[in-house]
Amino acid sequence: MDTAKQFDEVTARCRQIFADKMQDYGASWRIFRLHGITDQLYIKACNIRQRQETGVSLVGDDIEGNLRAIINYGITAIIQARTGYADAIDMSNDEAMARYDSVLAETKELMLRKNHDYGEAWREMSKEGIVDMILAKIIRIKTILTNEGKTIASEGVEGNYFDIINYAIFDLIHYSL
């Protein structure tokens, strides 16, 4: 299996959704502080977990759509972590897309390095286990943010956001097989 190709196939749809929403709303996400984006990630991950547990969605949210949203929110979180939030739209669509593409490229490079070191162990993980990992990473981020970004023995929020994005990509690959 060609993970790099699967990564590109899965993320192409996410990128298109992001680009379409940029056309509709502009970079309105620039107002989000990290707490707000992390809460959005939490809502999406909880919705997936609820759907996995019950098999029912009363509002019609599907798991794959929520995973795509997690990827896009994760990318915007990294952009916000690097640039800070704004009180208004302060970024053109072209600049936002360039930043999105840059973070996505970093995410892919990290995934390839980790897959080398871990032997693509994620392929043996269950869809449920991946969502649990995403939720654990979100809770870690919430704790780090509550501690004003200070950590003693762990990576900061950015590394956790990258991991969340990659886990969501892995789960979408599982769903596409």
Secondary structure as UniProt FT lines:
FT   HELIX           3..25
FT   HELIX           28..31
FT   HELIX           34..54
FT   HELIX           63..83
FT   HELIX           93..118
FT   TURN            119..120
FT   HELIX           121..124
FT   HELIX           127..146
FT   TURN            147..149
FT   HELIX           157..176
//
